[in-house]
Amino acid sequence: MEMQLHGNAWCFGGLLDVDWEICPRRVKEELRQLRGGEPSDEDFGPYCMSMVDPTFAERVQQGDFLVGEEGFGYGHDHHHACQSIKGCGVGAVLCESSTTYFLRNSLNLGLLVLEVPGIFAATSTGDAIHIDLENGTVTNATTSWQAEFTKLPDFLLEILAAGGVNNLLGKDR
């Protein structure tokens, strides 16, 4: 996994629910019927944040970052929301805090989520963000704001580098 990440911020305020704002729950069943099986991350990608910004998935660039407030990933422990974020090319979620099940699902699927106090107030959509995983810092290059986060242990970096725990173990989802 790259230890230095660069991208632009996409800020979404409020309590972002996995089954509504991040990716509507109905999409999972619709895609299952359409695909005749479990949908891929890429299948979910076009629906990421569609209830908040219908054009988000079309405009986000590979490696950009979602920036949120407290409780990011609120709601049920459904992992399709994490799949949609990963599937549209988002490089990481940066938030004040996330729910434990959203954090767990994201890491298991190979999506980086970092809890960074003060990130939402210090960031605007379009700001250039730099994440240094080795040193545990995030920098808003647009405003020069910088903060530290808890560095990830090696085993989590290994899971992220593999694209998820199932890939690391050599198993299908």
C-alpha positions in Angstrom: 0.0 0.0 0.0 1.2 3.5 -0.8 2.2 5.3 2.4 1.7 8.7 0.9 -1.8 9.5 -0.4 -2.8 12.6 -2.3 -6.3 13.6 -3.5 -9.0 16.3 -3.3 -11.5 16.5 -0.5 -15.3 16.0 -0.9 -17.0 17.2 2.3 -20.3 15.9 3.4 -21.8 17.2 6.7 -24.3 15.6 9.1 -24.9 12.1 10.1 -24.3 10.0 7.0 -26.3 6.8 7.2 -25.0 3.7 5.3 -28.4 2.8 4.0 -29.5 6.2 2.8 -26.9 9.0 2.3 -23.9 6.8 1.5 -25.7 4.2 -0.6 -29.4 3.5 -0.6 -30.1 0.0 0.7 -32.6 -0.8 -2.1 -29.6 -0.7 -4.5 -28.2 -3.9 -3.1 -31.3 -5.9 -3.9 -31.7 -4.3 -7.3 -28.1 -5.1 -8.2 -28.4 -8.6 -6.9 -31.4 -9.2 -9.1 -29.8 -7.6 -12.1 -26.4 -9.4 -11.7 -27.8 -12.7 -10.5 -25.5 -12.7 -7.6 -23.4 -10.6 -5.3 -22.6 -7.1 -6.8 -19.0 -5.9 -7.0 -17.6 -2.8 -5.5 -17.7 -1.2 -9.0 -21.4 -2.1 -9.4 -22.1 0.0 -6.3 -19.8 2.8 -7.2 -22.3 4.9 -9.3 -24.6 5.0 -6.3 -22.1 6.4 -3.8 -23.5 9.6 -2.1 -26.2 9.7 -4.7 -28.9 10.8 -2.2 -26.8 13.8 -1.1 -25.2 14.6 -4.4 -26.5 12.8 -7.5 -23.4 13.8 -9.5 -20.8 12.8 -7.0 -19.8 9.4 -8.5 -19.4 11.0 -11.9 -17.2 13.8 -10.6 -15.0 12.2 -8.0 -11.5 11.3 -9.1 -9.6 8.1 -8.3 -7.9 8.6 -5.0 -10.0 11.6 -3.8 -11.1 11.6 -0.1 -14.6 11.7 1.5 -14.5 14.1 4.5 -17.2 13.8 7.1 -18.2 14.8 10.6 -18.9 12.6 13.7 -20.6 9.2 13.3 -19.6 8.6 9.7 -21.3 5.4 8.6 -24.2 5.6 11.0 -26.9 3.0 10.8 -26.9 -0.7 10.2 -23.7 -2.8 9.7 -24.4 -3.3 6.0 -21.2 -3.2 4.0 -22.6 -2.1 0.6 -22.0 1.5 1.6 -18.3 0.7 2.0 -18.3 -1.1 -1.3 -19.9 2.0 -3.0 -17.2 4.3 -1.6 -14.4 2.0 -2.7 -16.2 1.2 -6.1 -16.3 4.9 -7.1 -12.6 5.3 -6.6 -12.4 7.1 -3.2 -9.0 6.6 -1.7 -10.0 7.1 1.9 -12.6 8.4 4.3 -11.4 11.1 6.7 -13.8 11.9 9.5 -14.2 13.2 13.0 -15.3 9.8 14.0 -16.9 6.7 12.5 -19.1 4.0 13.8 -17.3 0.9 14.8 -19.1 -1.4 12.4 -18.5 1.0 9.5 -14.8 1.2 10.4 -14.6 -2.6 10.7 -16.5 -3.3 7.4 -14.3 -0.7 5.6 -11.0 -2.1 6.7 -12.2 -5.7 6.0 -13.0 -4.6 2.4 -9.8 -2.7 2.0 -11.1 0.9 2.4 -9.0 3.2 4.5 -10.9 5.1 7.2 -9.1 7.6 9.4 -10.5 9.4 12.3 -8.9 12.8 12.4 -10.2 15.3 15.0 -10.9 18.7 13.5 -10.7 17.5 9.8 -14.2 18.6 8.9 -14.0 22.2 10.1 -10.5 22.6 8.5 -11.5 21.3 5.1 -13.6 22.4 2.2 -14.6 20.5 -0.9 -11.8 20.8 -3.4 -9.0 21.2 -0.9 -5.8 19.3 -1.7 -5.2 16.7 1.0 -2.0 14.7 1.7 -2.0 11.7 4.0 1.2 10.3 5.4 0.4 6.8 6.8 4.0 6.3 7.9 4.1 9.3 10.2 0.4 9.5 11.0 -0.3 12.9 9.6 -2.9 14.5 7.4 -2.2 17.9 5.8 -4.6 20.2 4.0 -2.2 21.5 1.4 -4.6 24.3 0.4 -4.8 25.8 3.9 -1.6 24.4 5.5 -3.7 22.8 8.3 -2.2 19.6 9.7 -3.2 17.0 12.2 -2.1 13.7 13.6 -4.0 10.5 13.7 -3.4 7.1 15.3 -1.0 5.3 13.0 -2.4 2.0 11.7 -0.7 -1.2 12.8 1.1 -3.3 10.2 -1.6 -6.0 10.1 -4.2 -3.4 9.0 -1.9 -1.9 6.4 -1.4 -5.4 5.1 -5.2 -5.9 4.8 -5.6 -2.6 3.1 -2.7 -3.3 0.7 -4.3 -6.6 -0.3 -7.6 -4.8 -1.0 -9.4 -6.5 1.9 -9.1 -9.4 4.3 -10.6 -11.9 1.9 -8.0 -11.0 -0.7 -5.3 -11.4 1.9 -6.5 -14.8 2.8 -7.1 -15.8 -0.8 -10.9 -16.2 -0.5 -13.8 -14.9 -2.4 -16.4 -12.8 -0.7 
